[in-house]
Amino acid sequence: MKICFITGQKESKQCGITDYVELLAQRLEKLEHQTELYFINKDCVELTDLPDADLYSVQFAPYSFARNGLPNQILKCLARKLQYKKVHLNFHEIWVGAYPNANYKERGIGWLQKKLTLRFINKCKPAWITSSNAAALDRLKQAGVPAIFLYLFGNIPFLANSKATTKGQTLNVAFFGTPYADFPYDKLGNFFSNLSNTSGKKLKIILIGRQREDAGSNHLYSLCKKNDFLVERTGELSTDLISELLQKCSLGVSTTPYDVIGKSGATAAMFEHGLPVLAYDDGDTLQESLFIPDPFKDQILLINDHSSVEELLQYIEKPRKSFFDGVAHTANKMLELVS
């Protein structure tokens, strides 16, 4: 089968969706399928060079198709091109403003994005619609779109034969990915203090990879200074060094809200390396719609839950889980879906 992946313009800086598609395509080619990557130029709407394929997999995010997040002409043209094709539509992001505390600007832009998206779906008529997180699946369901879950993997392969160890009097805590500003760092500080006192170990916070200097990282530095936690900033690293560091850590923290944690490739990398991951449920999605993929159900802990410290220490004492090959898992699930 020949699969054409359609995504937004490939930027000069690193792009999570681009990494995702390239890794998935490489895996599918190992399984003897042909793949082609088609990048939509944000300044061009003709799409005259769309290649022939057996399946078109559209990797959807509004701002990857248009700088203002409103890809009206691109979606119209794409719908015409794909109207009678076999199409898989995978939502990395849906419309903005689809949460209770969104401001008026976000709600206005989101209303337009939702209108464009639903019109695209109605004209394109994809055979399969997927997304990676509970919030997006819930909002799509509310809009009458029958979407199902497709796991979004991490992009950090496992470094075999690493001499990394988690033993010692220091508890290494990984922050991999952007520390978002609206995360409740005060609750995290209380959790960390309790964890340090209960375990009798000093906490070392390791910020892995490139980090923006913004409100989120400033909150984190203040938390560490206030509680006398050790801090290490690695800067940009190779995937091998990131894997080695994740293997040295006993815990990961995701500042991505619990209901959208499935769209975070950085969090997926921590899960896949066997780390328990701390997160926060901001209450934006109803409890009955929330879920964590089966392979990681015992690895997610919420700082909202007072019993999480004891659960975490019990988890850390267990033998480390084997690496979970997320790329292979998703490639197989995608093929099962479209077969």
Phi, psi and omega in degrees: 000139175258125182244127175255117176270125180250123180216179182288174183303135178285114182277163179290328176278168182295141182230125183300318181293320178299314178302315181302309184294318182295318178294319179295318179297318179299319180293318180295325177293326175295334177270014173071033170253150175273143177225152173217139180256127180241116181261126179277122175287124183298339182262006182229136183237007185278322179053042184287340185256024178297123187285162173286143179201162175279330181218137175248120180252106183271118179265102197262128169205121187307318185280349175278342179263339181206140183298327180268003179076011182235077185278058186302303184292321179299314182292324176299312181294317181296321178298319178297317183292328188256002190305322183246023180256168175274114191235136169247125181248116182245116182272112168279323175217147173258210179283151179283170175076011184267044177217156192303323185262019178297144179278174185297323180296314179298319180295321180294312178297318181298323178299317178292316180298318179298317179299314179296319182295314181293325177294320177299315180298316181296325181275322184281326180053061179297144179286331181223135177233129183225162170204167191256356187220157187296320183296313181296317179296322178294315181292322177295318178299316179298331179272004178083019180257118183279084182257152178235166185282135169225120185298135174259115186276168173276165181246030178244100177297155182282131176272105180288157177063022175290144179267016181297144178220151178254007181284158177125184183267004178245135178258110182277129182241121184270131165247105181239117188112172183291127172282103185289144188292328185272011174288143181282082184294335177294317176295322179296319178300317178296318179298314181297318179299316178297318180297316181295316181293318182290321182276340184073020182241150174283139179267136174239118180269121181247114176270108189265132177085189180290136179231135175284142173274097182214192185300321181298310180293326177296319175301319182293316178298319180297319179300316182293319180295317181298322185259005179060039174275148174286149180227136173228130175248123186271334191072188182294135182227162172289162179296327178298315181291326177295315179300317180297319179294318179299326178289339178277345185269150178261346187205145172242154176236130174248121177271001172289131180306147186305321185285344177241016184297336180293345179266004181264108177295329179293318177295320178301320179297321178292316175303311185296332177274008174086009182281139164289145186234128176273136178216179182225130176269111182274001174078012183285339181236139182300145184305321184292346179263353184277148176198161172233139180307142185311317183298342187241012185303324182272002183258352183261130179230141183253135177288348173292336188264118185292339180277358187294329181298312179296317179299319181296313181296324176295320180294317183298328181287342180285159172300145182294138175297150174292155179299137178260118182279089184293326180297312179297319180301311183291321177301315179294318179295322179295318179294321176299319182296316188266358181283000000 
